[in-house]
């Protein structure tokens, strides 16, 4: 569109030049008229070329600056930065199966500002998804919403059932009304958003919802027989999807009430076939509760991390508590890792599974936990007890939630401030920088900027290379434990205690 303007000006200028020349040429001799004709064509061609070059230069300047004029200054102010990437979708937790949380072609801001706020009534613990113009929000009221990415207007909303009051479960916790807690996942093949809702019963329902209409296309219960009673299980980790299967991880509630066991369940995306499952063979606990959930490699292998055993561990041998597990696509256990001090971590409430795993280039996997220690593993040979490729003290406090990665750089959420960790030859882990203590929730990365939140709802932007603060924005709402932003097309979307806020980059 913008290139057409200089072209039209060039053509009009050439026609005007020709008209003036024609009028004047009748007043001069025929011999000179021929010479002027040649000069006319040369000047006209030169004029046309000059405008074409200026058109290209103008277009290139728009592309490299990332600033594209828009028609609606209320939604997209002239100073709003836009991404040039065509990938505007965010389909699952931290964007991809490896949970990198990184979008390369996003602009770097000097300032953050609110674009819109939509109040939904229920708390949002799940990370928002973005599919085209649909921002998908799951709430603890067992309702899934689709909002317009441009305006925040509700496009559709679907209620799954009645959420479960925490008081009815005889357990303590941080979620008063339990509905949809784990981050959903979108399946491009079927066009369905998959989520797990805890509803009155209590029971856990897997639903597949049409992203265009909000209609429920698939619904089935995913409490396998080993999960009894269902009320002591919480579906906190994000869902994962691979090769036509949705993977669902379960742990316990905050005070681990009841004798639960960490359980993974897999269901086909067409709603057919039997449920597949794997349960950790601990005497008790060993739950999957890290919010980022399972990661899946290119071969469909599933990686997840268990939490601690109960406090009687000193009486028995290791039984896959505080462990990284690798399972086949059909949930057969293939390999495992645990720190050499797993027993101390068990008895000291030092869950390795407080932060989910991330896959890295060169066949590495990284994980950290409540102890503050980080472990670099070979994904195809996890190493058993004490078999890590490298380890280092990462956090002075706890590591909680989900990390982000840019190549071999790992952004780790520590309770005393984000850390940037570099995997160096050897291999070894090196801390590159850390932020102020309050910048502690799971990060994402857009371009050269790292985004993270504090519990009060302030969004921070820091430089990826140095960790230095660039800017910050108070959203005006508190956020849930382990809340993490979503990035798409020059915007950020943040779930809050009552809805969602969209943030622009300037």
N, C-alpha and C positions, 0 to 999 in steps of 0.2 A: 504494500500500500504506500509506504513512505518513499519508495524509489520512483513511483509513478509521478509524483509531483514535479521533481526536477526534469523528468522526461517531457512532460507536457509543456513546461516553461520553455525548454529548448526548442520544441517544435514551433510554438507560437512566436518565439523570438526570430526563428529562421524565416517564417512566413512574413513577419513584419519587415524584416530586412529585405526580403525579396520584393515586397510591394514598393518600398521606398526606392530600391534600385531601379525597378521597372519604370516608375514615374520619372526618375531623373534621367534615365538612359535615353529617352526620346529627345532630350535636349542636347545631346552630344553627338559627335560624328559617329558614323558606322564603324570606322576603324577602331576608335577608342572604345566603342561599345563592346566589341569582342574581347578586348583586354579586360574591361571591367567585369565582363561575365565570368572570366576565369578567376578574377580576384574574388568575385561574389561567392562562387562555389567553394573556394579555399577558406574564406572567412566563415561561411555557413557551416562547413564540415568541422572547422576548428571550434566554433561555438557549440555545436552539438556534442563533440567529444568532451569539451570542458564541463558541460552539464552532466554527462554520464559519469565522469570521474568524480565530480562532487557528490553525485547520488550515491556511488559506492562508498565514498569516504563517510558520508553521513550515516549510511546503514551500518558500516563497520563500527563507527563510534558508538552507536546505540547498542550493538551486540556486546562490545567489550566493556562498556560501562554497566551493562545489565539494566539500564534504565529504558523502559519502553513506555511511550506515552499511552495513557488510558483515557477512556471517555467518562469514567465516574470518579472524580476526585474524592468523593466521600469514602469510598471503599479502597481505592488505590491512589493515595496522594501522590503528587508529582515526584516526591522524594523517596517513595517506596521502592526498595530494591527487589528485583525479580530474579529468580533463578533462570538460567538458560537451559537447564536440563529438561529433557522431555519426560523423564521418569518422575511423575508427581505423586506416585502411589506409595503408601506405607502399609504393607499387607499383614504384618504380624509384629510381635514385640521386636523393637529395634531394627525393623525394616526387612531383615533377611534371615535365612535359616541359620547363619553363623552368628546372628545377633550382633552385628558390627555396629549398628546405630550410626552409620556414617553415610552421608550423601555428599559426593565430591563437588558437584557443580552448583553449590548454593552460595549466594553472596555473603560477604562479611559486613556486619553492621557497625555503625558508629553509635547508633541509638536504637532502643526498642520502644515500641508503643502499642497500646491496645487497639486492635481492629474492631473486635466485637466481643460481647459476653452473652452467653445464653444460660439462663438458670433452668435447671432440670428437676430440682427437688431432691434427688438422690445423690449420695456420695459416689464419686468416680475413683475407683482404685485401679482400674484397668487403663493401660496406655491407649489413647485414641488411635484409630486406624484411618487412613485416607485412601479412598478408591474413586478416582476421578474427582467429581465435585462433592462426593459424599464423605463427610467426616463421621465415622461410626463411633458412638459413645455407648458404653455399657455401664449401668448403674447398679447400686446395691438394692434398688427397688425392683430388681428383676425385669428391667425395661431396657431395650436397646433402641437408640435413636440414630437417625441419619440427619445430619445438619448440612446446610449448604456451606461449603468452604469459603465462598465469597461473602456471605451475609450472616451466617449463623442461624438462618431460618430453619425451623424443623420441617424436614421433607416427609418423614414418616416416623412413627414410633410403634414398637411392638412389645407388649407385655407377655412375659413367659409364664408367670404364675405369682403366687404370694410368697414374698421373701420370709425368711425364718428369723424371728427375734432371738437374739443371743440368750436372753433370759430363759428361754424354753429348753435350752440345751444343757443347763447346769455346768456351763463352762465360762471362763473369763476370756476376754479378748479385746481387740481394738475396733472391731466392727460391730456396731450395735444391731444393725439389721443386715442379715447375710443374704445376698442375692447373687449377682454376678461379680466375682472378685478377680478372677484370672483374665488376662488380656485375650480377647478373641483372635481368630485368624481368618483370613479371607482366602477362598479357593477360586482362582481365576478360571479353572476348568468348568466349574459348575455355576459360578456367579453367586455362590453362597457365602455368607458370613457365619462361621461356626463359633458358638459360645456355650459355656456350661453354666447353668443357673441352679442354685440351691433353692428348692421350693418347699412349701409346707408338706410335711410327711414325717421327718425331712427326707428328701431324696435329691439326687443330682440328675438334671436333664441336659443332654446335649441337643442343641437345636441348630438347624441350618436355615438361615433366613435369606431370602432373595434381596440382594443389595439394591435393586431398583424399586421394589415395591414394599418391602418389609414383611412380605408374607412368609409364614413358617412352612418350609418345604419338607424338613426332616425333623423328627423329634423322637428321642429314645432315651431310656434311663441307662446310666452308665455306672451304677453301683454294682460291681461284680460281687459274687457270693462271698469272697474273702473280706469284703469291706462291711463288717458288722460291728456295731450298728452304724448306719450311714451318718448319723448326727455327729459323730466324733471326728469326721473327716472334713477337711476344708480344701476346696479347690482354689488354691492361691496362685500357683505358677501359671505363666502364660501358656496357651495352647500352641502346639506346633503341627505342621502339616507336611507330608511328603508322600509321593507316589500313591495318592488316593487314600491316605490314612490320616486321621486326626489323632494326635497324641495328647493325653490328658494326665497330669500328675496330681497326686493327692498327698497331703500331709495332715497334721493335726491342727487344732485350734491353739491359741496362744499359750495356754497352760497345759497343753498335752493331756487333756482329760480323756480317760478311757484308754484301753489297751489297743491302740491303733498300730498299723504298720504301713510304711510308705508304699504306695501303689501306683503303678503306671498302667493306663488303659488305652487301647487303640481301637478306633472305630472307622469303618469305611465311610468315605464321603457320600456314597449313594444311599446310606442308611440301611444297607443290607449286610448279611453275613454275621457271624458271631463276633462278640467282643473279644479282643485279645488282652491279656493282662500279665503283669509281672509284679510280684510283691516281695519286698526286701525281707530276707529270712532272719530278721532280728528277733530277739526275745520280746522286744517292745520298741515302739517309736521308729527311728530311722526314716523319718518322713521326708518327702519332697516338698519344700516350702519356699525356696528361692524364687522371687517374683518373676525372673526372666524365663524360667521353665527350661524344657529340653532344647538342646541344639542338635542339628542333623547335618551330617556331612553329605558329600556328593553321591555317596553310595547308599544313602538311606540309613546309615548307622545312627543310633540314637544315644546321646550322651546326657546324663543327668547326675545330680549330686545329692547324696543323702545327708540328713541331719544326724544329731547325736542319739545314742542309745539312752535308756533310762540310767539311773545312778547305781545300778547293780552290776555294772560292766566288769568290775574287778573279779567277779566269780566265773567268767567265761571268756572264751577266745573271741577274736574278731569275727563278726558276722555281717560285714558290709555296712556297718554304721560309719558315719563320717567318711564317706567314700565317693569317688568318682566312678560311675558305672558306664560301660559301653554295652549296648544291646543291639541285636539284629533288628531289621525292620519289623519282624514278627515278635519282638520283645523276648528273645532268648538272650540270657546273659552271656557275654563273650569275654569281657576283661574288666579289671577293676584296679583302683589305686586308693591307698589310704596313707596319711602321714605316719611316720614312725611313732609319733606320740599320740596315736589315735585314742588310746585308753585315757590319757589325761584329758584330751578334748571331750571325750564322752562324759567323764565324771565332772568336768568343769564347765559344762554347758557352752562349749566352744564349737558350735556347729560349723563344719566345713561347708555345709549346704546353705549358709546364709546368703551367699552370692552364687548365681548360676554360672555355668561354664561358658567360655567363649572359644571358638575355633580360630586359629591363626594360620597365616601362610607357613610353608615349609613343614606342614604336618604337625604343628604344635597345638596344644590345648592349654588354656590358663584357667586357674581357679583360685579363689581366696575365700576366707571365712572369718568367723568371729575372733579367731586368735590373732588376726592381723597378718598372718603369714600368707605369702603367695607361692603357688606351685606351678611350674612349667612342666608339662608332660608331653610325651610322644603319643599322639592320638591313636596310632595303630599298635602301640605297646605301652599301656598305661603304667606298668611297672610293679603292681602289687604293693605291699606295705613298704613304704620308704623308697620307692623306685622312681622318684621324680627326676627329670633331667636337670632342673635347677630350682632353687628356692631362695627366698629373700623375705626379710621383714618389710612389709609394704605399708601397713597402717599402724599408727600408734594406738588406734582404737579398733573398731570393728569394720569389716567390709560387709556391706548390706545391699542387696538389690541386684543390679545387672551392670556389667561393664560395657564400654564401647571400645572399638578398635579401629585404628587406621594403619593398615599394614601390620608391622611388628611393634607398633605403639599401642599400649593398653591404657585406657582411662578408667581408673578404679575408684568406685565410690567408697570412701572411708568416712567413718563417723567424725573424724577430725580434719576433714577436707579432702578434696579430690587429689589423686596422685596420677601422674603420667609415668608409665613404666615402659622402658625400652628393652626389647629382647636383643641382646648383643651376642656376637660369636662366642662360642664356648660349649653350650650356650650359658648365658647368665642374665640376670634381671637387674636393671639399673633404674633407680628413681631419677627422673629428669626434673620434675618440679612438683610442688604441691600448693594448693590454694588456701585461702582463709578457711578456718574450721567450719563456718556455717554453710559453705558450698559443698554439700555432702551427699546429695541424692543422685540417683543413677543418671549419668550424662549421655548426651548424644552430640554428634559432630556434624556441622554443615560447613563445607568449604574449609576454611582455616580457623573456625570458631567452635569452641566447646560450650554447650549449654547445660546448665544444671540448676536445680532449685534448692531452696531451704524449706523447712517444714512450715514456715509462716506464709509461704507463697510468694517469695521474691525469686524472680528468674534472673540468672546471671549469665553473661557472655564473657568468656575468657579466651585469650589467644592460645591456639593449639601449640605453637612453638615454645612459648615462654610461661604460660599459665597466668600471665598478667591480666588483671581485670580490664575489660573494654567498656562495659556498661552494665546496667542492671535495671530491673523494672519490678515494682511491687504490684502484684496482680489484684490485690484487694480481697483475696480469699485464701484460706488455709488449704493445704494439699494433703493427700493421704500419705501414709507411710510408703516409702519407695517410689513416689510419683516420678515420672520421667516424661519429658516433652516428646512431641512428634514434629518432624520437619517435613514440609512439602511445599515446593514451588514458592520459595521466599517467604513462607509463613511458619509459625510455630503454633501448635495446639496443645493446651495443658488442661488436663482434668483436675477439677477442684472438689472441695467438700460439698458443693451444691450444683455443679455443672461444668462448663468448659469456657476457657478464654482463648481467643485467637490473638496472636501477637505479630506485628509487622516489623520489618527490619528497615532502618533508615540510615 
